[in-house]
């Protein structure tokens, strides 16, 4: 069955052959014509039906319309179904939105730069959910993004339908150590007394028990071979020294602390960037820690910009806590323990002098550490051409 | 005069052409009038010739141009010179 509307007709009368020729000499397109048993049948397009009727009337022919064929008849049957029309309009709008409006932003390749930071920069340069994609100057946005994200060495933005895909390459941090092939000295990182020195390569410039200042030369990269010749090498040595460090820990007798309440979950439906709450909305007047996760639905493996957002609120109240002197000292001990774990786990604490100061509102511990640890750092050796 | 007329028709492709596909389709490039038509017989004025088609289950398509297409099982086709033009 074709698309165009076709009508089958049947004709009877006295001057049938004249009718056949009259049709032929008119502009009516007539096909599948048959003349049998004093009856003439054929098919015409519906646009020619009125002319055919008129022709039949003039020639006193009895004309019977037999059948309507064509897909257009099927389509026109539904012309009064407004729901279908609305659905079709909705589908067109859906396709338009999916193709021209930013409905989702995907970020790839970032490890140290947070998604939120990138999204913030994107919104600053005009890319956010709901932005009209054809209005974006992608090349310009890429340049702006690279400038604003200091840690990114490369940023690329591309669009795929309603998705904006951002590829980030983070800059590789320059290693602190000098490359093995480059000549270098070893200098002191801090003021210390040298307790031990193990030199693998280079000339030791200090002795055990020497007092050195920050930046003093410990091992030189210039080596004499005994025959009066000098070589420049990459100095390698482990220099251990003892040094002192002071740190102050404070605990106020009055301090405020977050007191958490039970976690509350709220669900909402995200629809093209808009959120429709599922269930009754509870107003949060108090302070709360907030976390949310979004799971987008997918059709045939392709994520669509419709998804379920689960928001988690953990309400808290700031409560004032009063510490007694003993409790405050206990808190300080905890802080000291954490500090030592963080900063001296690879070093040896030789001595720890604690000086306690009590004030009206706080207690302070001034802790002086005597530490044994590595003090040497590599420093590039530059040679004058002269 | 007759030869000139024939040559002119040939040069300007005004002759009636007849194409027959197997024995089930016949296309006449020119058909001025159908004299007789039923499911076993069709007689038509094709300009310089009168075409008579015998067969069974004959049907025609007319695409609102000069020609017609005849379908069905065609048994025989005969051409008779059309004297009408000469009479005129």
Interface residues (C-beta under 8 A of the other chain):
Chain A: X17 X20 X21 X23 X24 X26 X27 X28 X29 X30 X31 X32 X33 X34 X35 X36
Chain B: X31 X33 X34 X35 X36 X37 X38 X39 X58 X59 X60 X61 X62 X63 X64 X68
